[in-house]
Amino acid sequence: MKFFAYIFCTVGTVIAVSYGLVVPEVQRRFSHNPLENNFIPYEGPQFKEFDWNLWKVMTRKYTGNILISPLSLKIALVLIWEGAQEETARELASILQLPGGNYAARNKFSVILRSLQPFTGEVPLKLGTRIYLDDSISLKQSYASVIKTFYSTDIVSSNFADALTVPHDVNSWVRNLTNGRIEKMIENESTLENPVMLVMNALFFKGIWQNNEFPAQETRSEKFYESSGNIIDVPFMKAVGEFNYVESPELDAKILKIPYLGQKMAMYIVLPRTQDGLDTVIKNINSHILMRLVRSMQIFSVEIKLPKFNLEYTSHMEPVLREMGIKSIFTNTATLTGIAKAKRGAAQVLVSDIVQKAAIEVDEGSSYVGAAANLGSVPDRKFIASHPFLFYVEDEITGTILYMGRMENPLQTVGNTETSTISTLMHPNEQFSTHQLSAYPIGNGNSQRSNYFNVELLQAACEGNSENIIISPFSVKSALTILSEGTGGNTREELLAALRLPSDPTEIHALSKEALALLQDNRISSEITLANRLWVGRGIELSGDYNRLLRTHYGGDVRMINFSDVVGAAAVINDWVRQVTRNNIQSIVDNGNIGPGTQLLLTSAIYFNGRWLKSFDATSTRTRCFHTFKTDCQEVSMMENVATYKFANIPSLDAQVVEIPYADGRLSMIAILPNKKGLRGLQTLWKDLAYTSVANILSNLQETEIILQIPKFSIESKIELRPALESLGIRDLFGYPANITGILTGSSSQVESVLHNARMDIDEMGTVAAAATVISVVPLMGSTMEVFRADRPFVVMIVDRPTASIIFAGQITYPTPA
């Protein structure tokens, strides 16, 4: 059994500031009239690289509002660094970018911490750090002395066997230090698995804006435009005054500084020029660009409109820190022997998770109104924050960032990384707690069984085929499940057997609801849309129960159409498909697929657009060889990335597998490269996939730093699936007489065809994929570092992790240019 150290960082603020620390610097700033806007930017050595690297990973990994405190996290990590040895210490020092040597690092943090200690009479700023250590652990006195002297950190001996007392004491300490702003740091004591150490850091400050910038009587409700295009009404504060301001063509953004009283701290707001420009700003911004821009700021008369907001945000930092390169502290290879010497029988200490809770409230900041307002003047510049922006709060004496935030929706008051997390599965050999790692566990046994049809369909469609093929089993299965609701007798039995569906309609509806939950998951940033529509010919009597089932359980609808006008009917249906798939699928039917005798047409269309979690650098894309079945070298555009991915060489498949996650964390692309070259190797892989579920593949992958090379491509497939479905045992549906009386009343019919059209585009930013399925019913008379180099035919799948469902899949035998 392993025992874990838990790290908690608590940060609370109510638009706040403290005046200072380093006495000469504070006196230099206070020698000016405190009501004047005398901006003196920090000009010392930069210690912000970690902060902005952390920020980039957080904003790429998680959606919506975000609030973090880089300072609080760095304090917690440097305390672990002080007790770390060997590779664990080197890893922490490198990623934190600590100054060389213990003395330089300690001096750096000592200066920062002293800066945050307020003088008598100042507006409150409170910073506290504690380590709760189980009494089974024998603390090294040298460690206790260092962290007390240089980091003002106390160690509290505790009995962790008492599962209630320690969380109560921790929460009480945090609550007192943050003036009640953070009520609970440990929400549930059961989440602490075998704890032996808790590292607590809490930061709280409260203050007012310099010059009481925002008169409360000027606050008005106005429109805020979210990145999604949604428009919400939000209270906006207003001010007109002298502010430090700069415009950046490089970031395509405006930057404004709003100082707090005392001019020791300030909030910086970076506002993109365009409503959807925040992602571009975040991608391009770094500490060096900001330093240059801040130093070039000038004072202008600025009209400001800023939304009020109040946000509390909880972050589980382990997945983020792992991606940044801090991994050792979370594994059983962690060397933290500088902290404590375990007593006999005690186990090795490693870090289980790092949890940060931050809170901020942005409002007018004072009951005093209008002291420095000049709302009647004509401003030189306008700063209207009516769409998403980023902000940070900085101690300008030491250049330390206390807070960083992304504001996407000012009405959202609570957020956490669990609501938009990146799923991070641990390999079975890694023995540490994973209770907070992922909001998206791999699918259970029921979902694995329902996935058998998906693999069998792919096998049947690809058997003996050396061409590019892309299919959406998700769309096909959706259409066939809907069809099964209106069948009876042997027709129904064959469908249920092939689709692995239960006979009880209630259970079928529950499974469909689980599958379709992907479409209602508002945590995912990828765009995914599934639309089902039943086209009914004029004069055809449709069962009322079937109409209700389609709407209630499958989100589908019914449209009447005149199949006698073949050209017009095809145009209407294809126009609908184009809309659903964002013009990626241009047509699904033509004059040869429908006719005047067509009674009804069932269509299912799906569209997916996902951005990679780790985008490929376009400058690294090179023309390289791809070895097709027909040519030794076909030149293609090969993307490349060197990063940590889930990867394995799986013997049961005789293939390499890499999981390439999308930014939402729920969906991933799996690329499977057979070790054997040639068509036989690919065909064998398809057969082997029948015995290795998607869930098992995912659970066998482990985080590995690899060189990933994969071609850009754009592939579209249009397939008649009837032969493939008949090979899977679905035959009665296509014969006479098919029992579909639950759909149509008073007529005998059969299904003539199942047409499927799918397309997938892969490039440096991500994937665009679309598919459409149509089922036509007609009367009987009608008819070293590990390297994953995908330089030869391979299999791709886009999968939904919670259900292990295959949304899209296929084989890439020749990557046509994207």
Helices and strands as residue ranges (DSSP letters): E 3-14, H 23-30, H 49-61, E 66-68, H 70-82, H 86-96, H 102-115, E 125-134, E 137-139, H 141-151, E 153-158, H 165-177, G 189-191, E 195-206, G 210-212, G 216-218, E 220-225, E 231-248, E 253-259, E 265-272, H 278-284, H 287-295, E 298-307, E 309-316, H 318-324, G 328-330, E 340-342, E 349-362, E 381-384, E 389-395, E 400-407, E 414-416, G 417-420, H 445-450, H 452-462, E 469-471, H 473-484, H 489-499, H 505-520, E 527-537, H 544-554, E 557-561, H 566-580, E 600-611, G 618-620, E 622-626, E 634-650, E 655-661, E 667-674, H 679-688, G 689-691, H 694-699, E 702-711, E 713-720, H 722-727, G 732-734, E 749-762, E 766-779, E 786-789, E 794-800, E 805-812
